[in-house]
Amino acid sequence: MADRRGEDRAGGAAAVTSAFEGLEAMLSRARGRRVAVFLDYDGTLTPIVAQPDLAVLSPNMRQVVERLAGVAQVALVSGRDIEDLHRMAAIDGIAYAGSHGFQFRDRDGHEEVMEGAAAYRADLERAAAAVERELAGIPGTLIERKGFAVATHYRQVAPEREHEVCEQVETVAARFPRLRVTGGKKVIELRPALDWDKGRAVLALVERWGGDEVYPVYLGDDETDEDAFRALRGRGAGIIVGDASATLAQYRLRDVDEVHAWLEALRGRLADRPL
């Protein structure tokens, strides 16, 4: 599956600056506006692990996100089902966007589903059953049924059989024209074939929270986060976590530990100078 990261760059990849070095520039651009911080979960707030249920949020990371929510608007934006995301994060006072933004829960607990998405549940259920049948003979596959996606994880599949997993999922997808295939780190997903992704979900939240009065910052580590980086170019800041060789983000943090340190630095600066 083609990796779309960096595809909009003209003339090669541009330099990606350390988010620590870029913090003051971000705050300068945010002057007079409220800061909204959008956070991916897996690979950003927690390290990538063998199975989704093992991605436990550390007490220190939970604390820094809770403290950040006291000086900025905060939302977790993940491919996880929203109930799973809320269960794993267990942070009150923030918003949640699950299934790549098809599901939304605001800070008061009010939930919404993207208009039109419910009509795809039957297709997703049938596709999930088909994927389970097709991959039954490949050890190490983990098929996760989400609210509006079917994720097939192959991190524990033998390397020489990884291509089989992707080929089988794409074969199933061909039988369901109302679904589309997306990729990520050792995962391939089936999602509704709607013009909706993390980027559009983030823009919708920005508009809900005040539009031009909001300065959005998005942190993520994977292919699906590139949609958010693309959406915020010229409007906010994108921060890639990990490999920055091909990304639309302007800034970089090396790993989850740096994410924690940077969020704490941001919280401190916003507390000193509320926006």
C-alpha positions in Angstrom: 0.0 0.0 0.0 1.4 3.4 -1.0 2.4 5.7 1.9 1.0 9.1 1.2 3.2 11.0 3.7 4.9 13.9 2.1 3.1 13.5 -1.2 2.2 17.2 -1.3 5.8 18.4 -0.9 7.1 20.1 -4.0 10.7 19.6 -4.9 11.5 17.2 -2.1 11.1 17.1 1.7 11.4 20.4 3.6 13.3 20.6 6.8 11.3 19.6 9.9 12.2 21.6 13.0 12.3 20.3 16.6 9.1 21.2 18.3 11.1 22.4 21.3 12.9 24.9 19.0 9.6 25.9 17.4 7.6 26.4 20.6 8.1 30.2 20.8 7.2 30.6 17.1 4.0 28.7 17.6 3.1 30.8 20.6 3.8 33.9 18.7 1.4 32.8 15.9 -1.1 31.9 18.5 -1.1 35.3 20.2 -4.6 36.5 20.8 -6.1 33.1 20.1 -7.0 30.1 22.2 -4.7 27.1 21.8 -6.3 23.8 21.0 -4.1 20.6 21.2 -5.1 17.5 19.3 -3.4 14.3 20.3 -3.2 10.9 18.6 -3.0 8.1 21.1 -1.0 5.0 19.9 2.6 6.0 19.1 2.1 9.5 20.4 0.9 9.3 24.0 1.9 5.6 24.4 4.7 3.6 22.7 3.7 1.2 19.9 3.1 -2.2 21.4 2.4 -5.7 20.1 -1.4 -5.6 20.9 -3.7 -2.6 21.2 -4.8 -3.5 24.8 -1.2 -3.2 25.9 -0.9 0.5 25.0 -1.5 1.7 28.6 -1.2 5.4 29.3 1.4 6.1 31.9 0.4 8.1 35.0 2.9 10.8 34.1 1.4 11.2 30.6 -2.1 11.2 32.0 -1.2 13.9 34.5 0.4 16.2 31.9 -2.6 16.0 29.6 -4.9 16.7 32.5 -2.9 19.7 33.5 -2.7 20.9 29.9 -6.5 20.8 29.7 -6.5 23.4 32.4 -4.9 26.0 30.1 -5.9 24.8 26.6 -8.6 22.9 24.8 -7.6 19.3 24.4 -8.9 16.5 22.2 -7.7 12.9 21.6 -8.1 12.0 18.0 -7.6 8.3 17.3 -8.4 5.4 15.0 -9.6 3.5 18.1 -13.3 3.1 18.7 -14.4 6.0 21.0 -15.4 3.7 23.9 -12.0 2.0 23.7 -10.2 5.3 23.5 -12.0 6.7 26.5 -11.4 3.5 28.5 -7.6 3.5 27.7 -7.1 7.2 28.3 -9.5 7.8 31.2 -9.1 11.5 31.2 -11.9 13.8 32.1 -12.4 17.3 30.9 -11.2 16.7 27.3 -12.9 15.8 24.0 -12.5 12.5 22.2 -12.7 11.8 18.5 -12.8 8.0 17.7 -12.7 5.9 14.6 -10.7 8.6 12.8 -13.2 11.2 13.7 -16.4 9.4 12.8 -17.3 9.4 16.5 -17.1 12.5 18.8 -17.6 13.0 22.5 -17.3 16.5 23.9 -15.9 17.4 27.3 -19.4 17.2 28.9 -19.9 13.6 27.6 -22.3 14.4 24.8 -21.7 12.0 21.9 -22.3 12.4 18.1 -21.7 10.3 15.0 -20.7 11.8 11.7 -23.8 12.3 9.6 -24.3 9.4 7.2 -21.8 7.1 8.8 -24.3 4.8 10.5 -25.5 3.6 7.1 -22.1 1.8 6.7 -22.3 -0.4 9.8 -23.8 -3.4 7.9 -21.0 -3.3 5.3 -18.4 -3.1 8.0 -19.9 -6.1 9.8 -20.0 -8.2 6.7 -16.5 -7.2 5.7 -15.1 -8.0 9.2 -16.6 -11.5 9.0 -15.1 -11.9 5.5 -11.6 -10.7 6.7 -11.8 -13.1 9.7 -12.5 -16.0 7.4 -9.8 -15.1 4.8 -7.1 -14.6 7.5 -7.9 -17.6 9.7 -4.9 -19.5 8.4 -2.3 -16.8 9.0 -0.9 -16.9 12.6 -0.4 -13.6 14.3 -3.2 -11.6 12.7 -5.4 -9.5 15.1 -8.7 -8.3 13.7 -10.3 -5.4 15.6 -13.9 -4.4 14.9 -14.3 -0.7 15.7 -17.3 1.5 15.5 -16.6 2.6 11.9 -13.6 0.6 10.8 -12.2 -2.9 10.6 -8.6 -3.0 11.6 -6.3 -5.9 10.8 -3.1 -5.7 12.8 -0.2 -7.8 11.5 2.7 -6.8 13.8 3.0 -10.4 15.1 2.7 -12.0 11.6 5.9 -13.5 10.2 7.5 -10.9 7.9 7.4 -13.1 4.9 3.6 -13.3 5.2 2.7 -9.7 5.8 2.0 -9.1 2.2 -0.5 -11.9 2.2 -2.4 -10.2 5.0 -2.6 -6.9 3.0 -3.5 -8.7 -0.2 -6.4 -10.7 1.5 -7.8 -7.5 3.0 -7.7 -5.7 -0.3 -9.4 -8.7 -1.9 -12.2 -8.4 0.6 -12.4 -4.7 0.1 -13.0 -5.2 -3.6 -16.2 -6.9 -2.7 -17.4 -3.9 -0.7 -17.3 -0.8 -2.9 -18.8 1.3 -0.1 -15.6 0.8 1.9 -12.1 2.0 1.4 -8.7 0.7 2.4 -6.3 2.8 4.6 -2.9 1.9 6.1 -0.7 2.5 9.1 2.1 1.0 11.1 1.6 -2.7 10.7 -2.2 -2.3 10.3 -4.5 -2.2 7.3 -8.1 -0.9 7.8 -11.4 -0.9 6.0 -13.4 2.3 6.6 -16.5 4.0 5.0 -15.8 5.4 1.6 -16.7 8.9 2.8 -14.7 12.1 2.4 -13.8 12.1 6.1 -10.6 11.6 8.0 -8.7 13.0 11.0 -8.0 16.2 9.2 -11.6 17.0 8.5 -12.5 16.0 12.0 -9.9 18.3 13.5 -11.1 21.2 11.3 -14.7 20.5 12.3 -13.7 20.7 16.0 -11.7 23.9 15.4 -14.8 25.5 13.9 -16.9 24.3 16.8 -14.5 25.8 19.2 -14.2 29.2 17.7 -12.8 29.0 14.2 -10.2 31.7 13.6 -10.1 32.4 17.3 -8.4 29.0 17.8 -4.8 28.1 17.1 -4.7 24.3 16.5 -1.7 22.1 17.2 -1.8 18.4 16.2 0.6 15.7 17.4 0.7 12.3 15.7 3.0 9.6 14.5 1.3 7.6 11.7 0.0 7.8 8.1 -3.5 8.7 9.1 -2.2 11.7 11.0 -0.8 13.1 7.8 -4.5 14.1 7.0 -4.5 16.3 10.0 -1.0 17.8 9.2 -2.3 18.6 5.7 -5.5 20.2 7.0 -3.6 22.5 9.4 -0.9 23.7 7.0 -1.1 27.5 7.0 -3.6 27.4 9.9 -1.9 25.8 12.8 1.0 23.5 13.6 1.6 19.8 12.9 4.1 17.8 15.0 5.3 14.4 13.8 6.4 11.9 16.5 9.2 9.7 15.4 10.4 9.4 11.8 10.3 12.7 10.0 11.7 11.6 6.6 8.4 12.1 4.8 5.8 14.2 6.5 3.6 17.3 6.1 4.3 18.3 9.7 6.4 21.3 10.3 7.8 20.1 13.6 9.1 16.9 15.2 9.4 15.1 18.5 11.5 12.0 18.6 9.4 9.8 20.9 6.8 9.5 23.6 9.2 10.8 26.2 9.7 14.0 24.2 6.0 14.3 23.7 5.6 14.3 27.5 8.3 16.9 28.0 7.0 19.2 25.2 3.4 19.1 26.5 4.7 20.1 29.9 6.7 22.9 28.4 3.6 24.1 26.4 1.5 23.9 29.5 4.0 26.0 31.5 4.2 28.7 28.8 0.4 28.9 28.5 0.0 29.0 32.3 2.5 31.9 32.3 0.7 33.7 29.5 -2.9 32.5 29.1 -4.2 33.0 25.6 
